[in-house]
Amino acid sequence: MVVETKKIMHAPDLAVHATCVRVPVLRCHSEAIDVEFSSAVKVDDAVEALRQAPGIRLLDDPSQAQYPMPAMLEGTDDTYVGRVRVDATVPHGISMWVVADQLRKGAALNAVQIAEMLLG
C-alpha cells in the first residue's frame, strides 16, 4: 500500500504509514494507534513496556500472522496489542494495533475497576 500510493501519486518522498486489516467485527473495538514520542524509542523497548503494563496483553508474532483480531477476543477483559512497529512518517513514531471488547473493557469492567480504585 505504501509503495503503490507513492507510485500512483508520483511522489516518492510522500510519507505514508498504513495499517490494513480485515476484521469481522461483532463487538470489539479495534484501533490503529500511532504515537509520537519526544525522543527516540526502540520498538523492543515499547514492546517491553506494553508487556509489563497491567491489563495489556501483547499478541504480536507477524511470522505466525498472530495479532489481535476482534473475532477471537470477544468476551475477554484485557486490552490486546500487536503489530508494534516504527511509524517512519514522524520523528520518534511507534504504531500499534489495539483491540478490546467494548462491553467488558470499554464499559462494565472499566466501571468496576474505577470503583475499586476509588474504594480501595
MODELLER restraints for C-alpha pairs under 7 A, 6 or more apart:
rsr = mdl.restraints
at = mdl.atoms
rsr.add(forms.Gaussian(group=physical.xy_distance, feature=features.Distance(at['CA:2:A'], at['CA:16:A']), mean=5.74, stdev=0.5))
rsr.add(forms.Gaussian(group=physical.xy_distance, feature=features.Distance(at['CA:2:A'], at['CA:17:A']), mean=6.77, stdev=0.5))
rsr.add(forms.Gaussian(group=physical.xy_distance, feature=features.Distance(at['CA:2:A'], at['CA:18:A']), mean=6.70, stdev=0.5))
rsr.add(forms.Gaussian(group=physical.xy_distance, feature=features.Distance(at['CA:6:A'], at['CA:12:A']), mean=5.23, stdev=0.5))
rsr.add(forms.Gaussian(group=physical.xy_distance, feature=features.Distance(at['CA:6:A'], at['CA:14:A']), mean=6.18, stdev=0.5))
rsr.add(forms.Gaussian(group=physical.xy_distance, feature=features.Distance(at['CA:15:A'], at['CA:89:A']), mean=5.07, stdev=0.5))
rsr.add(forms.Gaussian(group=physical.xy_distance, feature=features.Distance(at['CA:16:A'], at['CA:89:A']), mean=6.29, stdev=0.5))
rsr.add(forms.Gaussian(group=physical.xy_distance, feature=features.Distance(at['CA:17:A'], at['CA:87:A']), mean=6.39, stdev=0.5))
rsr.add(forms.Gaussian(group=physical.xy_distance, feature=features.Distance(at['CA:17:A'], at['CA:89:A']), mean=6.26, stdev=0.5))
rsr.add(forms.Gaussian(group=physical.xy_distance, feature=features.Distance(at['CA:19:A'], at['CA:32:A']), mean=6.80, stdev=0.5))
rsr.add(forms.Gaussian(group=physical.xy_distance, feature=features.Distance(at['CA:23:A'], at['CA:69:A']), mean=6.69, stdev=0.5))
rsr.add(forms.Gaussian(group=physical.xy_distance, feature=features.Distance(at['CA:23:A'], at['CA:70:A']), mean=6.66, stdev=0.5))
rsr.add(forms.Gaussian(group=physical.xy_distance, feature=features.Distance(at['CA:24:A'], at['CA:70:A']), mean=6.85, stdev=0.5))
rsr.add(forms.Gaussian(group=physical.xy_distance, feature=features.Distance(at['CA:24:A'], at['CA:71:A']), mean=6.02, stdev=0.5))
rsr.add(forms.Gaussian(group=physical.xy_distance, feature=features.Distance(at['CA:25:A'], at['CA:70:A']), mean=5.84, stdev=0.5))
rsr.add(forms.Gaussian(group=physical.xy_distance, feature=features.Distance(at['CA:25:A'], at['CA:71:A']), mean=6.24, stdev=0.5))
rsr.add(forms.Gaussian(group=physical.xy_distance, feature=features.Distance(at['CA:26:A'], at['CA:71:A']), mean=6.99, stdev=0.5))
rsr.add(forms.Gaussian(group=physical.xy_distance, feature=features.Distance(at['CA:27:A'], at['CA:74:A']), mean=6.39, stdev=0.5))
rsr.add(forms.Gaussian(group=physical.xy_distance, feature=features.Distance(at['CA:27:A'], at['CA:101:A']), mean=6.21, stdev=0.5))
rsr.add(forms.Gaussian(group=physical.xy_distance, feature=features.Distance(at['CA:27:A'], at['CA:102:A']), mean=6.65, stdev=0.5))
rsr.add(forms.Gaussian(group=physical.xy_distance, feature=features.Distance(at['CA:28:A'], at['CA:70:A']), mean=5.15, stdev=0.5))
rsr.add(forms.Gaussian(group=physical.xy_distance, feature=features.Distance(at['CA:28:A'], at['CA:74:A']), mean=6.04, stdev=0.5))
rsr.add(forms.Gaussian(group=physical.xy_distance, feature=features.Distance(at['CA:28:A'], at['CA:99:A']), mean=6.56, stdev=0.5))
rsr.add(forms.Gaussian(group=physical.xy_distance, feature=features.Distance(at['CA:28:A'], at['CA:100:A']), mean=5.43, stdev=0.5))
rsr.add(forms.Gaussian(group=physical.xy_distance, feature=features.Distance(at['CA:28:A'], at['CA:101:A']), mean=4.14, stdev=0.5))
rsr.add(forms.Gaussian(group=physical.xy_distance, feature=features.Distance(at['CA:28:A'], at['CA:102:A']), mean=5.42, stdev=0.5))
rsr.add(forms.Gaussian(group=physical.xy_distance, feature=features.Distance(at['CA:29:A'], at['CA:99:A']), mean=5.65, stdev=0.5))
rsr.add(forms.Gaussian(group=physical.xy_distance, feature=features.Distance(at['CA:29:A'], at['CA:100:A']), mean=5.61, stdev=0.5))
rsr.add(forms.Gaussian(group=physical.xy_distance, feature=features.Distance(at['CA:29:A'], at['CA:101:A']), mean=6.21, stdev=0.5))
rsr.add(forms.Gaussian(group=physical.xy_distance, feature=features.Distance(at['CA:29:A'], at['CA:102:A']), mean=5.87, stdev=0.5))
rsr.add(forms.Gaussian(group=physical.xy_distance, feature=features.Distance(at['CA:30:A'], at['CA:98:A']), mean=5.63, stdev=0.5))
rsr.add(forms.Gaussian(group=physical.xy_distance, feature=features.Distance(at['CA:30:A'], at['CA:99:A']), mean=4.44, stdev=0.5))
rsr.add(forms.Gaussian(group=physical.xy_distance, feature=features.Distance(at['CA:30:A'], at['CA:100:A']), mean=6.81, stdev=0.5))
rsr.add(forms.Gaussian(group=physical.xy_distance, feature=features.Distance(at['CA:31:A'], at['CA:97:A']), mean=5.82, stdev=0.5))
rsr.add(forms.Gaussian(group=physical.xy_distance, feature=features.Distance(at['CA:31:A'], at['CA:98:A']), mean=5.22, stdev=0.5))
rsr.add(forms.Gaussian(group=physical.xy_distance, feature=features.Distance(at['CA:31:A'], at['CA:99:A']), mean=6.53, stdev=0.5))
rsr.add(forms.Gaussian(group=physical.xy_distance, feature=features.Distance(at['CA:32:A'], at['CA:96:A']), mean=5.89, stdev=0.5))
rsr.add(forms.Gaussian(group=physical.xy_distance, feature=features.Distance(at['CA:32:A'], at['CA:97:A']), mean=4.66, stdev=0.5))
rsr.add(forms.Gaussian(group=physical.xy_distance, feature=features.Distance(at['CA:32:A'], at['CA:98:A']), mean=6.40, stdev=0.5))
rsr.add(forms.Gaussian(group=physical.xy_distance, feature=features.Distance(at['CA:33:A'], at['CA:95:A']), mean=5.69, stdev=0.5))
rsr.add(forms.Gaussian(group=physical.xy_distance, feature=features.Distance(at['CA:33:A'], at['CA:96:A']), mean=5.33, stdev=0.5))
rsr.add(forms.Gaussian(group=physical.xy_distance, feature=features.Distance(at['CA:33:A'], at['CA:97:A']), mean=6.20, stdev=0.5))
rsr.add(forms.Gaussian(group=physical.xy_distance, feature=features.Distance(at['CA:34:A'], at['CA:93:A']), mean=6.85, stdev=0.5))
rsr.add(forms.Gaussian(group=physical.xy_distance, feature=features.Distance(at['CA:34:A'], at['CA:94:A']), mean=5.80, stdev=0.5))
rsr.add(forms.Gaussian(group=physical.xy_distance, feature=features.Distance(at['CA:34:A'], at['CA:95:A']), mean=4.31, stdev=0.5))
rsr.add(forms.Gaussian(group=physical.xy_distance, feature=features.Distance(at['CA:34:A'], at['CA:96:A']), mean=6.47, stdev=0.5))
rsr.add(forms.Gaussian(group=physical.xy_distance, feature=features.Distance(at['CA:35:A'], at['CA:93:A']), mean=5.56, stdev=0.5))
rsr.add(forms.Gaussian(group=physical.xy_distance, feature=features.Distance(at['CA:35:A'], at['CA:94:A']), mean=5.28, stdev=0.5))
rsr.add(forms.Gaussian(group=physical.xy_distance, feature=features.Distance(at['CA:35:A'], at['CA:95:A']), mean=6.24, stdev=0.5))
rsr.add(forms.Gaussian(group=physical.xy_distance, feature=features.Distance(at['CA:36:A'], at['CA:90:A']), mean=6.83, stdev=0.5))
rsr.add(forms.Gaussian(group=physical.xy_distance, feature=features.Distance(at['CA:36:A'], at['CA:91:A']), mean=6.88, stdev=0.5))
rsr.add(forms.Gaussian(group=physical.xy_distance, feature=features.Distance(at['CA:36:A'], at['CA:92:A']), mean=5.59, stdev=0.5))
rsr.add(forms.Gaussian(group=physical.xy_distance, feature=features.Distance(at['CA:36:A'], at['CA:93:A']), mean=4.36, stdev=0.5))
rsr.add(forms.Gaussian(group=physical.xy_distance, feature=features.Distance(at['CA:36:A'], at['CA:94:A']), mean=6.48, stdev=0.5))
rsr.add(forms.Gaussian(group=physical.xy_distance, feature=features.Distance(at['CA:37:A'], at['CA:92:A']), mean=5.35, stdev=0.5))
rsr.add(forms.Gaussian(group=physical.xy_distance, feature=features.Distance(at['CA:37:A'], at['CA:93:A']), mean=6.28, stdev=0.5))
rsr.add(forms.Gaussian(group=physical.xy_distance, feature=features.Distance(at['CA:38:A'], at['CA:92:A']), mean=6.89, stdev=0.5))
rsr.add(forms.Gaussian(group=physical.xy_distance, feature=features.Distance(at['CA:39:A'], at['CA:92:A']), mean=5.89, stdev=0.5))
rsr.add(forms.Gaussian(group=physical.xy_distance, feature=features.Distance(at['CA:40:A'], at['CA:92:A']), mean=4.76, stdev=0.5))
rsr.add(forms.Gaussian(group=physical.xy_distance, feature=features.Distance(at['CA:41:A'], at['CA:92:A']), mean=6.25, stdev=0.5))
rsr.add(forms.Gaussian(group=physical.xy_distance, feature=features.Distance(at['CA:43:A'], at['CA:84:A']), mean=6.91, stdev=0.5))
rsr.add(forms.Gaussian(group=physical.xy_distance, feature=features.Distance(at['CA:43:A'], at['CA:85:A']), mean=6.03, stdev=0.5))
rsr.add(forms.Gaussian(group=physical.xy_distance, feature=features.Distance(at['CA:43:A'], at['CA:86:A']), mean=6.65, stdev=0.5))
rsr.add(forms.Gaussian(group=physical.xy_distance, feature=features.Distance(at['CA:50:A'], at['CA:56:A']), mean=6.52, stdev=0.5))
rsr.add(forms.Gaussian(group=physical.xy_distance, feature=features.Distance(at['CA:50:A'], at['CA:58:A']), mean=6.94, stdev=0.5))
rsr.add(forms.Gaussian(group=physical.xy_distance, feature=features.Distance(at['CA:51:A'], at['CA:57:A']), mean=6.52, stdev=0.5))
rsr.add(forms.Gaussian(group=physical.xy_distance, feature=features.Distance(at['CA:51:A'], at['CA:58:A']), mean=5.93, stdev=0.5))
rsr.add(forms.Gaussian(group=physical.xy_distance, feature=features.Distance(at['CA:55:A'], at['CA:78:A']), mean=5.01, stdev=0.5))
rsr.add(forms.Gaussian(group=physical.xy_distance, feature=features.Distance(at['CA:55:A'], at['CA:79:A']), mean=6.12, stdev=0.5))
rsr.add(forms.Gaussian(group=physical.xy_distance, feature=features.Distance(at['CA:56:A'], at['CA:78:A']), mean=5.77, stdev=0.5))
rsr.add(forms.Gaussian(group=physical.xy_distance, feature=features.Distance(at['CA:56:A'], at['CA:79:A']), mean=4.94, stdev=0.5))
rsr.add(forms.Gaussian(group=physical.xy_distance, feature=features.Distance(at['CA:56:A'], at['CA:80:A']), mean=5.78, stdev=0.5))
rsr.add(forms.Gaussian(group=physical.xy_distance, feature=features.Distance(at['CA:57:A'], at['CA:78:A']), mean=6.57, stdev=0.5))
rsr.add(forms.Gaussian(group=physical.xy_distance, feature=features.Distance(at['CA:57:A'], at['CA:79:A']), mean=6.18, stdev=0.5))
rsr.add(forms.Gaussian(group=physical.xy_distance, feature=features.Distance(at['CA:57:A'], at['CA:80:A']), mean=4.79, stdev=0.5))
rsr.add(forms.Gaussian(group=physical.xy_distance, feature=features.Distance(at['CA:57:A'], at['CA:81:A']), mean=6.25, stdev=0.5))
rsr.add(forms.Gaussian(group=physical.xy_distance, feature=features.Distance(at['CA:58:A'], at['CA:80:A']), mean=5.79, stdev=0.5))
rsr.add(forms.Gaussian(group=physical.xy_distance, feature=features.Distance(at['CA:58:A'], at['CA:81:A']), mean=4.96, stdev=0.5))
rsr.add(forms.Gaussian(group=physical.xy_distance, feature=features.Distance(at['CA:58:A'], at['CA:82:A']), mean=5.96, stdev=0.5))
rsr.add(forms.Gaussian(group=physical.xy_distance, feature=features.Distance(at['CA:59:A'], at['CA:66:A']), mean=6.46, stdev=0.5))
rsr.add(forms.Gaussian(group=physical.xy_distance, feature=features.Distance(at['CA:59:A'], at['CA:67:A']), mean=5.00, stdev=0.5))
rsr.add(forms.Gaussian(group=physical.xy_distance, feature=features.Distance(at['CA:59:A'], at['CA:68:A']), mean=6.02, stdev=0.5))
rsr.add(forms.Gaussian(group=physical.xy_distance, feature=features.Distance(at['CA:59:A'], at['CA:80:A']), mean=6.44, stdev=0.5))
rsr.add(forms.Gaussian(group=physical.xy_distance, feature=features.Distance(at['CA:59:A'], at['CA:81:A']), mean=5.85, stdev=0.5))
rsr.add(forms.Gaussian(group=physical.xy_distance, feature=features.Distance(at['CA:59:A'], at['CA:82:A']), mean=5.06, stdev=0.5))
rsr.add(forms.Gaussian(group=physical.xy_distance, feature=features.Distance(at['CA:60:A'], at['CA:66:A']), mean=5.82, stdev=0.5))
rsr.add(forms.Gaussian(group=physical.xy_distance, feature=features.Distance(at['CA:60:A'], at['CA:67:A']), mean=4.94, stdev=0.5))
rsr.add(forms.Gaussian(group=physical.xy_distance, feature=features.Distance(at['CA:60:A'], at['CA:82:A']), mean=4.35, stdev=0.5))
rsr.add(forms.Gaussian(group=physical.xy_distance, feature=features.Distance(at['CA:60:A'], at['CA:83:A']), mean=5.68, stdev=0.5))
rsr.add(forms.Gaussian(group=physical.xy_distance, feature=features.Distance(at['CA:61:A'], at['CA:67:A']), mean=6.49, stdev=0.5))
rsr.add(forms.Gaussian(group=physical.xy_distance, feature=features.Distance(at['CA:67:A'], at['CA:82:A']), mean=5.01, stdev=0.5))
rsr.add(forms.Gaussian(group=physical.xy_distance, feature=features.Distance(at['CA:67:A'], at['CA:83:A']), mean=6.40, stdev=0.5))
rsr.add(forms.Gaussian(group=physical.xy_distance, feature=features.Distance(at['CA:68:A'], at['CA:80:A']), mean=5.94, stdev=0.5))
rsr.add(forms.Gaussian(group=physical.xy_distance, feature=features.Distance(at['CA:68:A'], at['CA:81:A']), mean=6.35, stdev=0.5))
rsr.add(forms.Gaussian(group=physical.xy_distance, feature=features.Distance(at['CA:68:A'], at['CA:82:A']), mean=5.99, stdev=0.5))
rsr.add(forms.Gaussian(group=physical.xy_distance, feature=features.Distance(at['CA:68:A'], at['CA:98:A']), mean=6.88, stdev=0.5))
rsr.add(forms.Gaussian(group=physical.xy_distance, feature=features.Distance(at['CA:68:A'], at['CA:99:A']), mean=5.99, stdev=0.5))
rsr.add(forms.Gaussian(group=physical.xy_distance, feature=features.Distance(at['CA:69:A'], at['CA:99:A']), mean=6.80, stdev=0.5))
rsr.add(forms.Gaussian(group=physical.xy_distance, feature=features.Distance(at['CA:70:A'], at['CA:99:A']), mean=6.37, stdev=0.5))
rsr.add(forms.Gaussian(group=physical.xy_distance, feature=features.Distance(at['CA:73:A'], at['CA:101:A']), mean=6.78, stdev=0.5))
rsr.add(forms.Gaussian(group=physical.xy_distance, feature=features.Distance(at['CA:74:A'], at['CA:101:A']), mean=5.42, stdev=0.5))
rsr.add(forms.Gaussian(group=physical.xy_distance, feature=features.Distance(at['CA:75:A'], at['CA:101:A']), mean=6.37, stdev=0.5))
rsr.add(forms.Gaussian(group=physical.xy_distance, feature=features.Distance(at['CA:75:A'], at['CA:104:A']), mean=6.91, stdev=0.5))
rsr.add(forms.Gaussian(group=physical.xy_distance, feature=features.Distance(at['CA:76:A'], at['CA:101:A']), mean=6.37, stdev=0.5))
rsr.add(forms.Gaussian(group=physical.xy_distance, feature=features.Distance(at['CA:77:A'], at['CA:104:A']), mean=5.89, stdev=0.5))
rsr.add(forms.Gaussian(group=physical.xy_distance, feature=features.Distance(at['CA:77:A'], at['CA:105:A']), mean=5.48, stdev=0.5))
rsr.add(forms.Gaussian(group=physical.xy_distance, feature=features.Distance(at['CA:78:A'], at['CA:100:A']), mean=6.63, stdev=0.5))
rsr.add(forms.Gaussian(group=physical.xy_distance, feature=features.Distance(at['CA:78:A'], at['CA:105:A']), mean=6.74, stdev=0.5))
rsr.add(forms.Gaussian(group=physical.xy_distance, feature=features.Distance(at['CA:79:A'], at['CA:99:A']), mean=5.99, stdev=0.5))
rsr.add(forms.Gaussian(group=physical.xy_distance, feature=features.Distance(at['CA:79:A'], at['CA:100:A']), mean=4.79, stdev=0.5))
rsr.add(forms.Gaussian(group=physical.xy_distance, feature=features.Distance(at['CA:80:A'], at['CA:98:A']), mean=5.64, stdev=0.5))
rsr.add(forms.Gaussian(group=physical.xy_distance, feature=features.Distance(at['CA:80:A'], at['CA:99:A']), mean=5.23, stdev=0.5))
rsr.add(forms.Gaussian(group=physical.xy_distance, feature=features.Distance(at['CA:80:A'], at['CA:100:A']), mean=6.25, stdev=0.5))
rsr.add(forms.Gaussian(group=physical.xy_distance, feature=features.Distance(at['CA:81:A'], at['CA:96:A']), mean=6.69, stdev=0.5))
rsr.add(forms.Gaussian(group=physical.xy_distance, feature=features.Distance(at['CA:81:A'], at['CA:97:A']), mean=5.67, stdev=0.5))
rsr.add(forms.Gaussian(group=physical.xy_distance, feature=features.Distance(at['CA:81:A'], at['CA:98:A']), mean=4.59, stdev=0.5))
rsr.add(forms.Gaussian(group=physical.xy_distance, feature=features.Distance(at['CA:81:A'], at['CA:99:A']), mean=6.61, stdev=0.5))
rsr.add(forms.Gaussian(group=physical.xy_distance, feature=features.Distance(at['CA:82:A'], at['CA:96:A']), mean=5.90, stdev=0.5))
rsr.add(forms.Gaussian(group=physical.xy_distance, feature=features.Distance(at['CA:82:A'], at['CA:97:A']), mean=5.21, stdev=0.5))
rsr.add(forms.Gaussian(group=physical.xy_distance, feature=features.Distance(at['CA:82:A'], at['CA:98:A']), mean=6.56, stdev=0.5))
rsr.add(forms.Gaussian(group=physical.xy_distance, feature=features.Distance(at['CA:83:A'], at['CA:96:A']), mean=5.24, stdev=0.5))
rsr.add(forms.Gaussian(group=physical.xy_distance, feature=features.Distance(at['CA:83:A'], at['CA:97:A']), mean=5.62, stdev=0.5))
rsr.add(forms.Gaussian(group=physical.xy_distance, feature=features.Distance(at['CA:84:A'], at['CA:94:A']), mean=6.97, stdev=0.5))
rsr.add(forms.Gaussian(group=physical.xy_distance, feature=features.Distance(at['CA:84:A'], at['CA:95:A']), mean=5.62, stdev=0.5))
rsr.add(forms.Gaussian(group=physical.xy_distance, feature=features.Distance(at['CA:84:A'], at['CA:96:A']), mean=4.37, stdev=0.5))
rsr.add(forms.Gaussian(group=physical.xy_distance, feature=features.Distance(at['CA:84:A'], at['CA:97:A']), mean=6.99, stdev=0.5))
rsr.add(forms.Gaussian(group=physical.xy_distance, feature=features.Distance(at['CA:85:A'], at['CA:94:A']), mean=5.71, stdev=0.5))
rsr.add(forms.Gaussian(group=physical.xy_distance, feature=features.Distance(at['CA:85:A'], at['CA:95:A']), mean=5.32, stdev=0.5))
rsr.add(forms.Gaussian(group=physical.xy_distance, feature=features.Distance(at['CA:85:A'], at['CA:96:A']), mean=6.50, stdev=0.5))
rsr.add(forms.Gaussian(group=physical.xy_distance, feature=features.Distance(at['CA:86:A'], at['CA:93:A']), mean=5.85, stdev=0.5))
rsr.add(forms.Gaussian(group=physical.xy_distance, feature=features.Distance(at['CA:86:A'], at['CA:94:A']), mean=4.60, stdev=0.5))
rsr.add(forms.Gaussian(group=physical.xy_distance, feature=features.Distance(at['CA:86:A'], at['CA:95:A']), mean=5.92, stdev=0.5))
rsr.add(forms.Gaussian(group=physical.xy_distance, feature=features.Distance(at['CA:87:A'], at['CA:93:A']), mean=4.61, stdev=0.5))
rsr.add(forms.Gaussian(group=physical.xy_distance, feature=features.Distance(at['CA:87:A'], at['CA:94:A']), mean=4.95, stdev=0.5))
rsr.add(forms.Gaussian(group=physical.xy_distance, feature=features.Distance(at['CA:87:A'], at['CA:95:A']), mean=5.46, stdev=0.5))
